[in-house]
Amino acid sequence: MKTVNVYNFFSSPIGLGHVTRDIAIVNNLKGIPINFVTGSGAAKILKKLEFKVNDVYSPPSFSVKNGALNNQTKWLWNYYQYYKNCKNISEKILKKNNQNLIISDEDFASLTVAQNLEIPNILITDVLETKFTKGIASFIERKMNKSMMNIIKNCDVVIIPEEGDNHDNIKRVGPIVRKINCSREELRGKFSFNKITIVISIGGTDAGLFLIDKAIKAILKINQNIEIVLVSGPALNKKFLNVKNLGFVDNLHELIFASDLIISLAGKSTIDEAKAYGTPGIFIPIKGHFEQEHNAKTEGFVFEDINNLETLILEKLEQKRNKLNTDGARLASEIIKKMIK
């Protein structure tokens, strides 16, 4: 009897952006058996969509106070402990059966194990260096960055969801977003969006609570015929007044496409989806979160825009929709298929 190879896809559960782009890629890998390894809200999405998943990772939470990242040094320590646990978990998984290839979306623990076991490996990432800490703790982070760069250098392929040139093992494929197979009008009918619709989304953690409060107040001040749709994610159970509370969803991309404006933290996947579907967006970073601050700056936003939401909302509602054509998911899947062959 012929053995069917199942390919392990290790997807970081820190936020939901990793798994949503990974779903976009796997949807282009029809007929190839994929087993996801992740945890938290990412695992919940995959289970709802009936993917095969090992729900085994427990990521550390960001501590956010008044919109700013709090105690970065403690978070870095917690991340290091998490990384060690993930190494142990991924080693058990990878030693179970013969592995021809692993795919990792910013799960560096599984890549370390795969490289030690000489298993071919593919990394998907938009971060090549972290900058969370300052002072003495930054010395530790620099050492971690050096280790990360060695891991990246030793990957067979590194897929980056940005435009640009390829070099060495780096392959830039452009934004990776989920495909939508129906029109915006059909989606608006499906969701009963009959008014100007603003979606507020904070991703997979409760770190964006500050943004929900500020955004709702700003929209209500405008006093127009606006429907507020809140996607609060898997970590926040609080219900809010004057909004349509959707909680945790597996189709945020469809809601973004159907809406007139998305207000969100500055996660790359949400930004990429909004741009791909032509939906105007306001992206507020967590203060001190280097990755979100970089993403937001690229789109013309800074943390202090939290105090200017009313003006920004009015400006963005006047903005024309402008879809960005991207083939990143298909290109990433083609790279993976070549490695499988």
Secondary structure, DSSP 8 states (H G I E B T S, - for coil): ------EEEEE--SSSHHHHHHHHHHTT-TTS-EEEEEEHHHHHHHHHTT--EEEEE------EETTEE--HHHHHHHHHHHHHHHHHHHHHHHHHS--S-EEEES-HHHHHHHHHTT--EEEE-S-S------TTHHHHHHHHHHHHHHHHHHSSEEEESS-S--BTTEEE---------S-HHHHHHHTT--SEEEEEE-TTSSTTHHHHHHHHHHHHHH-SSEEEEEE--TT-----TTSEE--S-S-HHHHHHHSSEEEEE--HHHHHHHHHHT--EEEE--BT-HHHHHHHHHTT--GGGGGGHHHHHHHHHTS--------HHHHHHHHHHHHH-
